[in-house]
Each structure stands twice: as C-alpha cells, then as structure tokens.
Amino acid sequence: SIISIYLLHTHTHTRKEKLALLCYQNQHHCKDNSMGSSSTLTSGRLWSNHVFLSFRGDDTRKGFTHNLFASLERRGIKAYRDDHDLERGKVISVELIEAIEESMFALIILSSNYASSTWCLDELQKILECKKEVFPIFLGVDPSDVRHQRGSFAKAFRDHEEKFREEKKKLERWRHALREVASYSGWDSKEQ
C-alpha cells in the first residue's frame, strides 16, 4: 500500500520515519514463553506489537486498513487491529487498553466517521495519555477539519454533545485529543 511504501523512506530520522527505522531494525526479537507470542525488546522495554492501528471500522476496515495491515505484516511489522487480535470472550476495552500500552507506536487512521465513534475517541485519548509515538493518516479528511472539528467531525460532536450533556469534561478531552493528533506531522491521502 502507499502508506507502507511511505513508511519505508528512511533517509533521515524525522518523526514520520522513526516507525520504519525501529520496526525494520527488528533488534532483539525474543520469545515470551508465558504468552507464547513473539515480542520485541527496544530501549529496555518489551513490546508485544510494533504498531497499534486505530481506525473507524465502518470506514476503512475492509479496504485501506486491511491492505495496510497485510502490507505491514508482510514486512515483518507486528500490527494490532481490534478485529484481528481480540480473543473470544475477552472484555474488549481491557484488551484494547493492554494492546495500546504494549505497542511501540500508534497509527491513527482518521477518516470521515472516525469522530462519530466514541470507541475511537476513547482509544485516541488513551494512546495520547500513554505518550506513544503517533503517526496520523488523514484518509480523505483535511487535517484542519480534524484540528478544528469541522465537517463530519463537527457533526459527530453535535451528536456527542446531545448524548453526553452531563459529561462536558469527556467531550473536551476528546476535542483536545483530536486537536493534538491533527497537529502532528502525518500522511495526507489528498496529497497523493
């Protein structure tokens, strides 16, 4: 996919290229016998995943996210996405929190309906709280619309404001998370 090729351009150590550099080094792979899964050790920290994918399933699961996930896996990058790695019977929110915490990086695929999902907004907030390296992908949306919650993002927040009238702090945390992620250098599909 285009984004995988984009991540492979690693001539300098910019924010955009850091993910590719660390993932392709694949240094110190080890087997965690208690979990029975492969992990990566970097900077003294054991990671279960190289990257956590945050995305709105209805928008991107069967197209862009599926292709990105497959491309990353072909290149030896262990990516986590909720429809692939969740074990049956697990409480989704707890497992997703653990997956976020156990991932080196996060790719946030911001699509037109991303903000309509409270699940996505909670995920994004957790990713930012964990101080993960974040690489936003603006898929068919303008970064400025994400930052200022315009267009489909404004509509989503009108709906959230109605539903969460008593939880204004939650709404403000979500708004802040979107402003923050939109301020990061990322990949804009409109520029390709």
Secondary structure as UniProt FT lines:
FT   HELIX           2..8
FT   HELIX           15..25
FT   TURN            27..28
FT   STRAND          29..32
FT   TURN            33..36
FT   STRAND          37..42
FT   TURN            43..44
FT   STRAND          45..47
FT   STRAND          49..55
FT   HELIX           57..60
FT   HELIX           61..65
FT   HELIX           66..74
FT   TURN            75..76
FT   STRAND          79..80
FT   HELIX           82..85
FT   TURN            88..89
FT   HELIX           92..101
FT   STRAND          103..110
FT   TURN            112..113
FT   HELIX           114..116
FT   HELIX           118..129
FT   TURN            130..131
FT   STRAND          133..138
FT   HELIX           143..148
FT   HELIX           152..163
FT   TURN            164..166
FT   HELIX           168..183
FT   STRAND          187..188
FT   HELIX           189..191
//
